[in-house]
Amino acid sequence: MTCGHGTDPTMERLMRKRMVVAGLLALAVALGSYTASRAVLLMNGAGATFPYPLYSKWFDVYAKQDPDVRFNYQSIGSGGGIRMFTGKTVDFGASDAPMTDEQIKAVNGEVFHFPMVLGADVIAYNLPGFSGTLKLTGPVVADIFLGKITKWNDPKLAALNPGANLPPTDIVVCHRSDGSGTTYIFVDYLSKVSPEWAKQVGKATSVKWPLGLGGKGNEGVTALIQQTPGAIGYIELIYALSNKIPYAELQNSTGNFINASLDSVTAAAAGVANNMPKDFRVSITNAPGPDAYPISSFTYLLVYPSYTDAERGKQVKRFINWALHAGQQYAPALHYAPLPAQVVELEGKQLDMIQIPAK
């Protein structure tokens, strides 16, 4: 113990420690305030399930490169994406089907279509006891979905698959129950190859199905096919591959039976790459060419031509520019075909047209 005005060395050390702790606490508070001031921008999008596996990859990679932004994407189908885009409740929509003239009129023409990648619908099936790969033609697929072919051993199926062990079981048709770009691609194709389908059912993101079981999203139809012996349905290629569901070879416009692949989807786009319409709304189903897979399509982001929020507008432009260039490298691993260079170049010009306010 000390006397007079002297200082206890133990107390002095304790005070120094307290000062250090107080300093560290102050630094932590300051850092916390700084972090709070750098709030992450949440970008909202909704729509197509067709490209969802790739979009998920893109959003994850992009967020790591730009930690100030995150993407909340609702995989609800193209119909839902168009509705939310029209209602301006999202920063961007997503659809495999280009918006129709009527839908564009509902937004006063305020939409840019950006093709993001190419993919394929496949005709998947669950046929216990059948080995090999089923061969189908467009008219036969239409007749199955119209309810005109109801048994797996129907003569038309047997003629396409000579020597195959096709059972006499009922065919169970599976289709989407929600508005869907995957549906649009499929029925757009059927409308081209079957006059009866075009007249009775037609093409849209949602149609009145003559028969069958409905599932929500590509995920829902995939589950229906897996769980139902005798089932047949249309799903995006990656869903068939990732769930190990067999799918048919399909006869194309030149008469060749083609398997869905990166090369055959790219071949389907080759015919329009140099003659892309100005608004990018184009169908490549039943495309010409000996190697073209007949149910191929672009899938689109739907973007507003102008944004009142400067930061959101900038992020939409930055992300699309990244996806059209660096992002394309992630497509093949998930069984999507990258965009032709000519299309990317045209999209860059449209990207420059998006208007954002100066800060």
Secondary structure, 3 states (H helix, E strand, C coil): CCCCCCCCHHHHHHHHHHHHHHHHHHHHHHHHHHHHHCCCEEEEEEECCCCHHHHHHHHHHHHHHCCCEEEEEEECCHHHHHHHHHCCCCCEEEECCCCCHHHHHHCCCCCEEEEEEEEEEEEEECCCCCCCCCEECHHHHHHHHHCCCCECCCHHHHHHCCCCCCCCCECEEEEECCCCHHHHHHHHHHHHHCHHHHHHCCCCCCCCCCCCEEECHHHHHHHHHHHCCCEEEEEEHHHHHHCCCCECEEECCCCCEECCCHHHHHHHHHHHHCCCCCCCCCCCCCCCCCCCCCCEEEEEEEECCECCCHHHHHHHHHHHHHHHCHHHHHCHHHCCECCCHHHHHHHHHHHCCCECCCC
